Amino acid sequence: MKKILLLGIILLLILSNFSVSSHINIQTSTPQSAYNESQTDIQENPIKKLEWKAPPGYLPGSYTDYLDNHPLKPASITKIPNRKTNSMAQGQKINLLINEDIFPDITTSINQYIQDISLLGYTPEVHTITGGTPEIVKLWIKTQYQSGSTGIVMIGDITAAWAEISGSQFPCDLYYMDLDGDWTDTNSDGVFDQHGPGDGDMAPELYVGRIYATSLTYENEATMLNDYFSKVHSYRNGTLSQPWHGLEYVDEDWYTMDVHLDNIYGDDVDRYDYGYFTTGQDYIEKMAEGHHFVQVCAHSFPGGHHFSRLPTEAAAYAHIYVNSPNQRSAKLLLGSDDGIKVWLNNNLIYLNDRYGGWVEDAYEIDITLEEGWNQLLCKVSQRAGDFKLSARFTDSNYDTFPDLTYQMNNPETYPTEGEYIRSWLLNGFHQDSSGNFYQYLNTNYLGEDESSITPIYTFVGYHTHCRVIR
């Protein structure tokens, strides 16, 4: 996580990446014992090394790991006569490709599924498969496409092709969908590491979907597949229904992407893209509300989704005490991403309600530093992406002062700290709605006069990482 502070009166604070386990409050008072306890906690709980967290059995695997459980062997593909097909169906052709080992245990469910989609006007064909390399499976898919198939539904554990991008290897069904592109395994390790348009393009010619439960452990595969097809049948005949409603659950990286579920559901769509509050637990709770369709936009891997909690549509406060040996004229140089509002010694001295990236020293303010302790409070608005603040004090020639000292905690209550800006005291993130973006800086999120606050640091499991540059 990024926390960059350019210290020695030049500082850069990346607000967006404080650990989700940190908790900073602005209060009227805090006992001295709370400060002492926090220092003890910091010493006794050093920062832990990063480690992979995933459900059991879901650590990222390699192609070699995949082959251990899916050894390549010759393919056998058999066409199964359709006894349940509606003879009047002359619509789009759909191919069901079913793992031969699981087919006897789900035959009844497959027959019901065939009958259901036939009544909808589709023309299904069923094949079973055992073994097979990705190349053989793709050759079979090409043959079905040339005979009019519009899609392939793979049921059970069927060989997957693997691709590699920037050193990362993963299963990739686009290999089966892109029938006229060029896929190359340059080092003959079984993983396709180059993809080009070939004689056509790199886009899919037909869709490929999987109904796959082999990796799940809470029930046997046949039971889970039969339960799934039973739900599908109940949905088709109207005995199982969901509200006609869509959910767009969008993590921070996709904040600006339009999902357009409104093209299907009109006004019956909820979009949830509040980056700091998009979490796994919240996603599960939203799913439990019941939606006809959910589009989740998040980083994922075969074992689940990852939600970053980077803030969107928010504001945060940053405060520091500045000690000057004497009264002096000075310049305050600022940069922000996005907008910024600044108070010095309880007086509003700058407001720039904007949307845009950070530039160091972008704004210049002539100020007066009083003798003794001064208070600098900055409020920064955030739409999405980077969330940054920088500030430094200089003389009229833009040289930094060598005799200023800084403190995060109230100097009347806490001991002396470092002689440079080592950190800000933060309060936030305060979530708001996207339509109010240009009101964030003028909205008071503290419940008291922003200009007259006296912040105090309260410690609750702090894990912020900083890189100090003097």
C-alpha positions in Angstrom: 0.0 0.0 0.0 1.3 3.4 -0.9 1.9 6.0 1.8 4.5 8.4 0.5 5.5 11.4 2.7 8.1 13.8 1.3 9.5 15.1 4.6 11.8 17.9 5.6 9.0 20.4 5.0 8.3 18.9 1.6 5.7 16.3 2.0 3.5 14.2 -0.3 0.7 12.3 1.3 -1.2 9.7 -0.7 -4.4 9.6 1.2 -6.0 6.8 -0.7 -3.9 3.9 0.6 -4.0 3.9 4.4 -4.5 0.5 5.8 -8.1 -0.5 6.4 -7.2 -1.5 9.9 -6.2 2.0 10.9 -8.7 4.1 12.9 -8.1 7.8 13.5 -10.7 10.1 15.2 -10.9 13.8 15.9 -12.0 14.2 19.5 -12.1 16.9 22.2 -9.8 15.0 24.6 -7.9 11.7 25.0 -6.2 10.4 28.3 -2.5 10.3 28.3 -2.7 6.6 29.0 -4.2 6.1 25.6 -1.1 7.6 24.0 1.2 5.4 26.1 -0.7 2.2 25.3 -0.6 3.1 21.6 3.2 3.4 21.7 3.5 0.0 23.4 1.2 -1.6 20.8 3.4 -0.2 18.0 6.5 -1.6 19.5 5.0 -5.0 20.3 3.2 -5.4 16.9 5.7 -4.9 14.1 4.4 -4.6 10.6 3.7 -8.1 9.2 5.1 -9.3 5.9 2.6 -9.5 3.0 1.1 -12.9 2.6 -1.4 -14.6 0.3 -4.8 -15.0 1.8 -7.4 -17.3 0.2 -9.8 -20.0 1.1 -8.2 -23.5 1.6 -7.1 -25.0 -1.7 -7.3 -21.8 -3.6 -3.7 -20.7 -3.7 -2.8 -19.5 -7.3 -1.7 -22.5 -9.3 0.5 -22.9 -12.3 0.0 -24.8 -15.5 2.2 -27.6 -14.1 -0.1 -27.9 -11.1 -3.1 -28.1 -13.4 -1.5 -30.9 -15.4 -1.0 -32.9 -12.2 -4.8 -33.2 -11.9 -5.5 -33.0 -15.7 -3.0 -35.1 -17.5 -3.3 -34.7 -21.3 -4.5 -37.8 -23.0 -6.3 -38.6 -26.3 -9.8 -37.4 -26.7 -13.0 -39.4 -27.2 -16.0 -37.3 -28.2 -19.4 -39.0 -28.7 -22.7 -37.6 -30.0 -25.7 -38.4 -27.8 -29.1 -38.7 -29.6 -31.6 -36.1 -28.4 -34.8 -37.9 -27.3 -36.2 -34.9 -25.5 -35.8 -32.2 -28.2 -38.9 -30.3 -29.4 -39.1 -31.4 -33.0 -40.4 -27.9 -33.9 -37.3 -26.2 -32.6 -35.4 -24.7 -35.5 -33.6 -21.8 -33.7 -30.0 -21.2 -32.8 -27.9 -24.2 -32.4 -26.3 -24.8 -29.0 -23.8 -27.6 -28.2 -23.6 -29.2 -24.8 -20.2 -30.8 -24.2 -20.4 -32.9 -21.1 -17.6 -34.8 -19.2 -18.3 -38.4 -19.9 -17.6 -39.5 -16.3 -20.3 -37.2 -14.8 -22.9 -37.7 -17.6 -24.6 -40.9 -16.3 -25.3 -39.2 -12.9 -26.9 -36.1 -14.5 -28.7 -37.5 -17.6 -32.2 -36.8 -16.2 -31.3 -33.2 -15.5 -29.7 -32.8 -19.0 -32.8 -34.2 -20.7 -35.0 -31.7 -18.8 -32.7 -28.8 -19.7 -32.8 -29.9 -23.4 -36.5 -29.9 -23.3 -36.7 -26.5 -21.6 -34.4 -24.7 -24.1 -36.0 -26.4 -27.0 -39.4 -24.9 -26.0 -37.6 -21.5 -26.1 -36.7 -22.1 -29.8 -33.1 -23.3 -29.5 -31.7 -26.4 -31.2 -29.5 -28.3 -28.7 -27.0 -31.0 -29.5 -25.3 -33.2 -26.8 -21.8 -34.7 -26.9 -19.8 -36.3 -24.2 -16.0 -36.1 -24.0 -13.2 -37.8 -22.1 -9.6 -36.6 -22.2 -8.5 -34.2 -24.9 -5.9 -31.5 -25.4 -7.0 -27.9 -25.9 -6.1 -28.1 -29.6 -8.4 -31.1 -30.1 -11.3 -29.5 -28.2 -10.9 -26.3 -30.3 -10.9 -28.3 -33.5 -14.2 -29.9 -32.5 -15.6 -26.5 -31.6 -14.6 -25.1 -35.0 -16.5 -28.0 -36.6 -19.6 -27.2 -34.6 -19.3 -23.5 -35.5 -19.0 -24.3 -39.2 -22.2 -26.4 -38.9 -24.1 -23.5 -37.4 -23.5 -23.6 -33.7 -23.7 -20.2 -31.9 -22.4 -21.4 -28.5 -20.8 -24.2 -26.5 -21.9 -25.1 -22.9 -19.2 -27.2 -21.2 -20.5 -29.2 -18.3 -18.2 -30.9 -15.8 -14.4 -30.8 -15.7 -13.3 -30.3 -19.4 -9.7 -29.5 -20.5 -8.9 -25.8 -20.3 -6.4 -23.9 -22.4 -3.9 -21.8 -20.5 -2.5 -18.4 -21.5 0.3 -16.2 -20.2 0.4 -12.4 -19.9 3.3 -10.5 -18.3 4.5 -13.7 -16.6 1.1 -14.6 -15.2 -0.4 -17.9 -16.3 -4.2 -18.7 -16.1 -6.9 -20.7 -17.8 -8.4 -18.9 -20.8 -11.6 -19.9 -22.6 -11.1 -17.1 -25.1 -8.8 -19.6 -26.8 -12.0 -21.7 -27.6 -14.1 -18.7 -28.6 -11.6 -16.9 -30.9 -11.6 -19.3 -33.9 -9.8 -17.2 -36.5 -7.1 -15.6 -34.3 -3.5 -16.8 -34.0 -2.5 -18.4 -30.7 1.2 -19.3 -30.3 3.1 -21.2 -27.6 6.6 -19.8 -28.4 8.5 -21.9 -25.9 6.5 -25.1 -26.2 5.6 -25.3 -22.5 1.9 -25.8 -23.2 0.9 -22.3 -22.4 -0.1 -19.8 -25.1 2.0 -16.7 -24.7 1.1 -14.8 -27.9 -2.3 -13.9 -29.3 -2.8 -12.1 -32.6 -5.5 -11.6 -35.2 -4.1 -14.2 -37.6 -6.4 -14.4 -40.7 -9.3 -12.8 -38.8 -9.4 -11.0 -35.5 -8.9 -11.6 -31.8 -12.6 -11.4 -30.9 -14.9 -14.4 -30.1 -16.8 -16.1 -33.0 -19.2 -17.9 -30.5 -19.7 -18.0 -26.8 -18.3 -20.7 -24.5 -19.7 -21.1 -21.0 -18.9 -23.6 -18.2 -21.1 -25.3 -15.6 -18.3 -26.6 -13.4 -18.3 -27.7 -9.8 -15.3 -30.1 -9.6 -13.3 -27.8 -7.4 -16.1 -27.3 -4.8 -15.9 -29.5 -1.7 -19.1 -29.0 0.2 -21.0 -31.6 -1.8 -20.3 -34.1 -4.6 -20.2 -32.8 -8.2 -23.2 -34.7 -9.5 -25.4 -33.5 -6.7 -24.4 -29.8 -7.2 -25.0 -30.0 -10.9 -28.4 -31.6 -10.5 -29.3 -29.0 -8.0 -28.2 -26.3 -10.4 -30.3 -27.7 -13.3 -33.3 -28.1 -11.0 -33.0 -24.4 -10.2 -32.8 -23.5 -13.9 -35.9 -25.6 -14.6 -37.8 -23.9 -11.8 -36.8 -20.5 -13.2 -37.9 -21.5 -16.7 -41.4 -22.7 -15.5 -41.9 -19.7 -13.2 -41.8 -21.5 -9.8 -38.5 -19.8 -8.9 -38.3 -16.1 -9.5 -36.1 -13.2 -8.7 -37.1 -9.5 -8.6 -36.7 -7.8 -12.0 -33.8 -5.8 -10.7 -30.1 -5.4 -11.6 -27.1 -4.7 -9.4 -23.9 -3.1 -10.6 -21.2 -3.8 -7.9 -18.1 -1.8 -9.0 -14.8 -1.8 -7.3 -12.5 1.3 -7.5 -10.5 0.3 -10.5 -13.7 0.2 -12.6 -15.3 3.3 -11.1 -15.6 5.2 -14.4 -16.9 2.2 -16.4 -20.5 2.2 -17.5 -22.1 -1.2 -17.1 -25.5 -0.2 -18.7 -27.7 -2.7 -17.0 -30.3 0.0 -17.4 -30.6 -1.1 -21.0 -32.3 -4.3 -19.6 -33.8 -3.2 -16.3 -34.5 0.5 -16.9 -34.7 2.3 -13.6 -34.6 -1.0 -11.6 -30.8 -0.9 -11.2 -28.7 -0.2 -8.2 -25.1 0.9 -8.8 -22.8 0.4 -5.8 -19.3 1.9 -6.5 -18.3 3.5 -3.2 -14.7 2.3 -3.3 -13.9 2.3 0.5 -17.1 0.4 1.3 -16.9 -2.2 -1.5 -15.9 -5.2 0.6 -16.4 -9.0 0.4 -18.8 -9.0 3.3 -20.9 -6.1 1.8 -21.0 -7.9 -1.6 -22.4 -11.1 0.1 -25.0 -9.0 1.9 -26.0 -7.2 -1.4 -26.3 -10.6 -3.1 -28.6 -11.9 -0.4 -31.1 -9.0 -1.2 -32.1 -10.8 -4.4 -31.4 -9.5 -7.8 -32.2 -10.8 -11.3 -28.7 -10.1 -12.5 -25.5 -9.0 -10.8 -22.5 -7.5 -12.6 -19.5 -7.4 -10.3 -16.4 -5.5 -11.5 -13.4 -6.5 -9.4 -10.1 -8.1 -9.5 -10.6 -11.9 -9.3 -8.8 -15.2 -9.3 -10.2 -18.8 -9.5 -10.9 -18.8 -5.8 -12.8 -15.5 -5.4 -12.9 -11.7 -5.8 -10.7 -9.1 -4.3 -12.1 -5.6 -3.3 -9.4 -3.0 -2.8 -11.2 -0.5 -0.6 -9.5 2.5 -2.3 -11.9 5.4 -1.7 -14.2 7.0 -4.2 -16.7 9.8 -3.8 -15.2 10.9 -0.4 -13.4 13.6 1.5 -10.7 13.4 4.2 -9.1 15.9 6.6 -5.3 16.1 7.2 -3.9 18.2 10.1 -0.4 19.1 11.4 1.0 21.4 14.1 3.8 23.7 12.9 6.2 25.5 15.3 7.9 28.7 14.3 10.6 30.3 16.6 9.3 33.8 15.6 6.5 35.4 13.6 7.4 35.5 9.9 6.0 35.9 6.4 6.0 32.7 4.4 4.6 31.0 1.4 2.5 27.8 1.6 2.9 25.7 -1.6 0.2 23.1 -2.1 -0.8 20.3 -4.5 -3.9 18.1 -4.4 -5.9 15.3 -6.2 -8.7 16.3 -6.3 -9.9 19.6 -4.7 -8.5 21.2 -1.6 -9.6 23.5 1.2 -7.1 24.9 3.7 -7.3 26.5 7.2 -4.3 28.1 9.0 -4.8 28.9 12.7 -8.6 28.5 12.3 -8.7 30.9 9.3 -9.8 29.8 5.9 -6.9 30.7 3.6 -7.5 28.7 0.4 -10.3 26.9 -1.5 -9.9 25.2 -4.9 -12.9 23.0 -5.7 -11.6 21.0 -8.6 -11.3 17.6 -10.3 -7.9 16.6 -11.5 -4.5 15.1 -10.8 -1.8 16.2 -8.4 1.0 18.6 -9.3 3.6 19.5 -6.7 3.5 23.2 -5.6 0.6 23.9 -8.0 -1.0 26.5 -5.6 0.8 29.3 -3.8 -0.5 31.3 -0.8 1.2 34.1 1.0 0.7 33.5 4.8 2.0 34.6 8.2 3.3 32.0 10.6 2.8 33.1 14.2 5.5 32.6 16.9 5.0 29.3 18.6 2.6 26.5 17.5 0.5 27.0 14.3 -2.3 24.6 13.1 -2.6 23.7 9.4 -5.7 21.8 8.4 -6.3 20.6 4.8 -9.5 19.0 3.4 -9.1 17.0 0.2 -12.0 15.8 -2.0 -11.8 12.5 -4.0 -13.8 11.2 -6.9 -11.7 8.2 -7.9 -8.2 7.1 -8.7 -5.3 8.8 -6.8 -6.0 10.7 -3.6 -3.1 13.0 -2.9 -2.0 16.0 -0.9 1.3 17.9 -0.7 2.3 21.0 1.3 5.4 22.9 2.2 6.4 26.2 3.8 9.1 28.4 2.1 10.5 31.9 2.2 9.9 34.4 -0.5 12.7 32.8 -2.6 11.0 29.4 -2.3 13.7 28.0 0.0 12.4 25.8 2.8 12.9 27.0 6.4 15.5 25.1 8.4 14.1 26.0 11.8 10.5 24.9 11.7 9.4 21.9 13.7 6.3 19.8 13.3 4.0 17.6 15.4 1.1 15.3 14.6 -0.3 15.4 18.2 -1.4 18.3 20.2 1.9 19.8 21.7 0.0 20.9 24.9 -0.8 17.2 25.6 1.9 15.0 24.0 5.7 14.9 24.1 7.9 16.4 21.4 8.0 14.6 18.1 10.4 14.6 15.2 11.7 17.8 13.7 10.1 17.2 10.4 6.7 16.4 9.1 6.6 12.6 9.6 2.9 12.2 9.1 -0.5 13.9 9.2 -3.3 13.3 11.6 -6.1 12.0 9.3 -9.9 12.0 9.7 -11.9 10.1 7.0 -12.8 8.8 4.6 -16.2 10.5 4.6 -18.3 8.9 1.9 -20.7 11.0 -0.1 -22.7 10.7 -3.4 -21.2 11.3 -6.8 -23.7 14.0 -7.6 -22.5 16.1 -4.7 -18.8 16.1 -5.7 -18.5 19.8 -6.0 -20.1 20.2 -2.5 -17.6 17.9 -0.7 -15.3 20.7 0.3 -18.2 22.8 1.6 -19.9 20.0 3.5 -18.9 19.7 7.2 -18.4 16.0 8.0 -17.1 16.6 11.6 -20.2 17.7 13.4 -18.5 20.8 14.8 -16.8 24.0 13.4 -14.1 22.7 11.0 -12.0 25.9 11.5 -11.7 25.6 15.3 -11.0 21.9 15.9 -8.2 20.7 18.1 -7.4 17.2 16.8 -6.1 14.4 19.0 -4.7 11.1 17.9 -6.4 7.9 19.0 -4.7 4.6 18.3 -6.5 1.4 17.3 -4.2 -1.1 15.5 -2.3 1.2 13.2 -0.5 -0.4 10.2 0.4 2.6 8.0 3.6 2.2 6.0 5.6 5.3 5.1 8.7 6.0 3.0 10.5 9.0 4.4 12.7 11.3 2.2 14.5 14.0 4.0 
